[in-house]
């Protein structure tokens, strides 16, 4: 099997957890382009950017100005572009910054100012491609018996156009093309249709692959004519996964069963008139679909069958408005490409990857966290996310391999766990769309001109159960503020003591200063 071409090592390498290879400007640091301005402010180039912090911290939402007529009020102001962006991203769960605290995450963040793609999409695509490109050598063992290849299958779910799903794939593909151009040109394919078709991609002209002893391909050792000779790495990119779902529902179609076997790695076989055995396959998948199409086409039977719990569902949306995006410096792409190529080459040489010293307790905690957390309350969601444990370990092992080490550290685990949590939250948002935002806006409106405090939202609206029900009151309020449905006011406390009280008022109850 061919491996990625060697390249010069990274210009810098991490000295320990938390050190960034390529510093990313923090939110609020406007720089020359103005692209890092707060979500509600436009930079000099017309950019409107959504910061990850804006999904969690209401204080980052909008500019606070004083109305001369009522100086005791501080009114949160938004502009139309920011409101539209917030509405596009309103359905997404919050993202833990730890998701990006890896080499691939830093690449995604560093390229973020140049694209409207969701950085989660870029990261997930790089993750899937990297695990596939390193081949079947590096692996992680679960429970002493189950050998898991470093395969992660992101199911990227976003609305048509505003999801920028294809844009995210193209950003990742550009980086990969600078790192492993031969792999991108020869090992990335589309068009899943049947289990037999997938197995045929890997079947060789070896007579042992055919029960009749006859061969059907020319050229010794060729893998189905679609992959380089002797290469069993395949990255499948399906930009319209809904079509694949429709094919899998056809009577007699074996694709679903074949995919379940492919996720495990190793041999694939089909037993029919054109029986095939594909040996030692290593298949990655990046699939795109809209939330509406997925919800309409997936059934309880599909979930129970176990195909979709192999995937990592990730909700994505346009991250910012870039009317005139700045072209990324080609030198930067060369730098990232060389660094990634070097890491892929080193990672491909590894064999078994294990938990490192000091990581056992952390893994034990994550194991219990992801081991069926939703089973009792939502069986369908539990089925969709039931392989969160092995997915988390696979992702952490991929991060370790890219750091050129056979030992998974707590740093790798925390980054992997953050992505898995986002995946579980994404699955919940897709399968069980929550009307909590609409209900919260109505509840604030019903308070009239008195508004509601954050404490009242936590105690009265959520009845103290926000954490149990996986809701973040601050993030929800921030979303409503940014979308223009409510405004945030600061009122002095009686007698002037202490910090002002934050009041959330429905937009129909006031006219913010513009």
N, C-alpha and C positions, 0 to 999 in steps of 0.2 A: 504494500500500500504506500502510495506517495505521501509525503508529509509537506507541510508548508515550507517554502523556501526560507533559508536563514537570512536574517537581517541584522543590522547593528543593534546592540542592546539599547534599552531605554536610556534617554539622556539623564534621567533620574530614576531612582527606585525607592519604594517606601521603606523608611527606617522602622516603621511599626504601625500599629493600627491608628487610623485617623489622619495620617500624613497624606496630603494630596500630591499626586504626581504632577498635575497641571492645575495650578490655583484657579479657582472659579470665582469671579467677582461676586461678592455677596449681594443679596437683594437690597436695592436702594443705592448701590454704587453706580451712578449713571454712566461714567466713562465718557469717551468721545462720541459714541454713537447714540447715547441716550437710551439704549435698549434695555438697560437694567432699571429704568425708572419704575416707580410703584405702578401697580396694575391700573390705577385710575388716572395716571398721567401719561400724556403723549410726549415722546422724546422729540428731538429736533427733526428726526427723519419720519415722524408720523407713527412710530411704533407704539403699540399698546401691548404690554406684556403681562402674562399671568405668572406670578411667583408662586412656587409651592407653599411658601409660608402664608400666602394669602388665604389658603384653604383652612388654615388652623388658627390664625391670630386675627381677631377682628380689628385690632389696632392698626393693621396694615391696610385696611380697606378705606380708600377715599382720603381726600385731603380735608383737614379740619380748618374751617374758616369761621370768623366771627361776624355775625349779623349786627351791623351798627345799631339797628333799631332794638334789638334784643341781645345786648352784649353778654347776657348770662348763658346764652345757648351757643354751643359749638356744633355746627351742622356738617355732616358728612356729605361730600359732593362727588358725583361721578359724571363722566361724560358718555355720550352715546356709544362710542367704540368700546369702551370698557364695559358698559352694561351688556352689550351684545356678546362680548367675549365671556363674561360671567355667566350669561344664560346658556351659552354653548357648553360650558364646563360644569354647570350646576348639578348634573346628575352624577358626576364622578365622586368617588370616595376620596378622603384626604390621603396624601402621599407622605409617608415618613421619609425625612431626608436621608436616613440610613440606607434606603434603597440604592442611592447613587454613590455610596461610600466604598467603591471598588474601582479597579482600573477601567472596566467597561462603563461604569456609571460616570466616571470622570470624563471619559471621552464623550459620552452623550451630553453631559452638561456643558462641556467646553464648546460643542458644536451647536448647542441650543440657541444662542443669539442669532444664528444664521438661517433658522428654519422655523416654520410654523408647526412642525411636527411635535407631537407629545414626546418628551424625552423618555417616558416609560416605554413607548413603542420602540424608539431607537435602541434603548438598552436591551429590551427583550429580544429584538431581532439579532443584535450582536451576540447575545448570550446563546441563542439557539444555533447560530452559525458557528460560533467558536466551539461549542461542544461537539458539533458534527464534524468540523474540520480536523479536530484533534484525533478523530478516529476511535476505534473500540479498545485501544490499549489502556488508557487511563480509565479507571472505574472505581466505584465505591461499593462496599459490601454491607448489606443490611441484615442484621440478625445472624451473621455467620454463614448464611446459605444463599441469600439472594444477591446476585451480582447485578449491579445497576450501571449501565453505561452513562456517560455524561450527556444525556439527551434531555433537553427541555423543549416542550412543544407549546409555544405561546399561541393562544387563541385571541387575537387582537380584535376587540369589539368596539366599534365606534360608528357614529351616524354617518350617513352618506355626505360626502364633501367636508362637513365640519369636523369629521373624525381625523382627517389628514392621515389615514392609515397608509396609503401608498407612498405618501411623502416620507413618512418615517422609515419605511422599508428602503426607499431610495437613498436616504441619508446613510443608513447602516451599510447598504450595498456599496456606496462610494468608498467608505472607509475600508471595507473588506477587499474591494478591488485594488486598493493600494497596498494591502497586506498579502493577500493570497489570490492574485488575479486568475491563475489557472483553475483554482477551485471554483471561483465565481463563474467562470466561463463554461466549465465542463461538468460541474457537480450540482448546480442549482437548476432544478427542473420544475415544471408545472404540469397539471393535467391528470391528477388521480382519478381513476374511473372504476377499477376493480382490483380485487386481491390478486387475480392472475396477472393482470397487467403490471402491478407493482413487483411481484415476484419475478416476472420476466425481465425486468430491468437488470436484475442481478444474476439471473441464470446464465451459466457459461456453456461452452460447447463440450463440457465434460460429459461423457456418456452416462456417468453415474447420476447426473441430474435428470435423466429421463428413464422411466421404467422400461421402455422398449430397448434401451441401450443405444438409441439413435441420437444423432445431434441435429440441431436445426439452425445453427449459426455458423458462419464462416469466420475463420481467424482464431487461432488457438488462444484461449484464455480471455476472450472478450466477454464483458459483462453486459449482455443484452444489447450491445451496440450503442448504448446511451452514455455509458461511463467509461473513463480511461481503463485500459487493461489492468486487471488486478485490483482496481480501486472499488471498495464497497461503501464509500461514503456518499450519501445522497441527501441534499437539503431540498425539500419540497416546499415551494412557495405557492400558495393558493390565495389569490386576491379575491376570489368569489367563493368562499367556503360553502355558501348556501347551495351552489350547484353540486358540490361534492356530497353534501347532506342528502340532496335529492337522489343522487345516484345510489347512495348506500341503502336507501329505502326500497330500491327495486328488488323484486322477488329473485332470489338466487344470487344476489350480489354478495361477494365475500370480503369486500373491502374493510368493513368494520372489524371483522375478526382478524384480518391480516394486520390492520393497524395496531390492534391490541398486542399481537405478537411482536410487531416491529418495535414498539415502545420498550419491550424487554431486551431487545438486541439479539443478535445471533441468527439462527436459521429461520427462514420462512419457507413454508411449503403449501402447495395447493394440490388437492386430490380430485382430479377430474380427468376428462379425456385428454387434456393437454397439461398433465401434471408437471409441476416444476418444484425444484428445491433450490432456494437461494441461500447460500451459506455465508455466515458471518456478516450479515447486513448491519449497517449503521446509518439509520434514517432519522433525520431531523425534519420537523415540520414547522412552518410559519403560516398560520391561517388568518384570514381577515373576513369579518362578517359584521353586519349591523345588528344592534340589539333587537330590533323588531323582527328581523328575519330569523335570528337564532331562536327567539322565544316562540315564533310561529311554527318553526320546523322541528324543534327538539321535542321529544315526548318523554313521558315517564319511563317507557320501555327502553328508549335510547339511553337514558341515564342509568337505569338498572343494568343495562348490558355492559357497562364498564368502559366504553370507548372514551367518553368525554371526561372521565376523571383522570385520564392520562394527560389531558391538556391543562395549561395554565391560563385561565381566562383573565384578560386584562382590559379594563375599560379605558379608552383613550379619547382625546378630543384635541382640537386645535389649541395650541399653547399660547399663541400671541397673534397680534395683527401686524403683518409686515408688508405694507403697500409697496415699498421699494427695498427688498432684502439686500443686505450687503453680501457680496460674494466672499466665500471663505477663502482664505489664503492657501494657495496650493502647497506651500511649504508646510503648513500645519497638517494638511492631509498626508503628506509624505512622512512627516514625523510620526503621526499616529499609526500610519500603515506599517512603518518599520518597527515600531514598538510592539504592535499587535502581532506581527509576523514572528518576531523573536519569541514572544511569549507562547504562541501557538506551537512553534517548533519545540520549545523546551517542554511544554505540557504534553505533547504527543509522545514524548519519550518515557513518560511516567507509566507506572503500572497500577498497583493498588493504592488508593488514596484513603487515609484513615484520619480519625479524629486525633488532633495533636494534644500534647500535654496541656492540661488546664481547660480543655474544651468539653470535657465529659459532662460536667454539671450544667453547663449552658445548653448542651444538646438535650439533656434529660428534661430540662424545663420546656424547651421547644417541642420535644416529642409529646409531652403531655398536653401542651397547648393545642397542637394540630391534630391530635388523635381523636377525631370525631367530635369537635366542639359544638356542632350544630345538630347532632343526631336526634336528640330528644325533641327539639323545637321545630325543626324543618328537615324532614327526611330527604326531600328533593335536593336541597342545598348540600346536605351531607353527602349524598351520592356524587354530586358534581365536584366536591372538594375532598373526597375521601382519600386521595393519594397526596395530600398536602405534605405528609411526613417524608415519603421518598423524594418528592419534588424538592423539598427544602434541602435535603441532604445532597441531591444531585447538583443543585445550583451552587451550594457551598463548595462542593468538590470541584466544580468547574472554576469557581473563583480561585481556589487553591492551586489548581493546575496552571491557571494563567499567571499566578504569582510564582510559578516554577517550584512548587513545593508539594510533597506527598502528604502534608499534614494540614488538616482543616483547623483553622484557628477560630477563636471566639469572634474575631472580626469578620471572617467569612460567614459564620453562622448568623450573626446579627444582620448582615446585609441580605442574606438569603431569606431569613425569616421576615424581614420587612417587606420583601417582594411577595412572599407567599401570603402575608396578611393582606396586602393590597389586592392580591388575586381573589382571596376569599371575599373581601368586601366588594370587589367587582362582580363576582358571581351573585352575591346577594342583590346588588343594584340591578342586575340583569334579570334574574329570576323573580325577584320580589321587589319591584319598584316601589319605593316608600313615598307616601304622600306627606311625610312629616314636614317638609318645607312649606307646602301649601297650607297645612293645618296650623303651623307655627305663625305664618303670615296673617292668617285669619284671626288667630288668638291675639296677636299684637294689635291688629286693627280693632278688635272688640274692646280693647282697653281705652279707646278714644284718645284724646289729647294728653292723657296722663302717661301713656306708654307703659312699657314693661322694663324692668331691670334684668340683668343677666341672672341674678340670683333667683328672681321670680320664674324665669324660664326654666332654670334647673330644678327648683323645688316644686313649683306649681304645675308647669306644663308637662315636664317629664316625671313629676312625682318622685324625684330622687333616684330614678331608675335609668338615667341616661347611660351610664357606664355599662350596666347590665345589658341594656338593649343595643349596645354598640353605637351610640349616638354621641356626637361631639357638639354640645351646645354652642361653643365659641365658633366652630367652623360653620355651623348652620346659620348663625346670625351674620357671620362674615359674608356668606354667600348671598343672603337676602339683602344686605347692605350694598354689595357690589352690583347686584342685579337691579338695584333701584327700587325694590319693593318696600324697603324700610329705610329709615335714616337713623343715625346715631347722634344723640344729643348729650352734651355735658352740662349738667346743672350743678351749681354750687350747693354744698350742704348747708342746712340751716345754721345761722350764726357764723358762717364762714369757716367752720372747722373741718380739717381733713381734706382729702382729695375730692374733686367733684364726682358726682354720681353719674354713671353712664345710663342713659335712658334710650330705649329703642322704640321708635314711633313709626306707625304706618305712614307711607308716603302720602296718602290721601289726607292726612291730618296736618300737613305742613307744606310750605313752599320753600325748599332749600335755596339758599343764595347761590347764584351761578356766576 
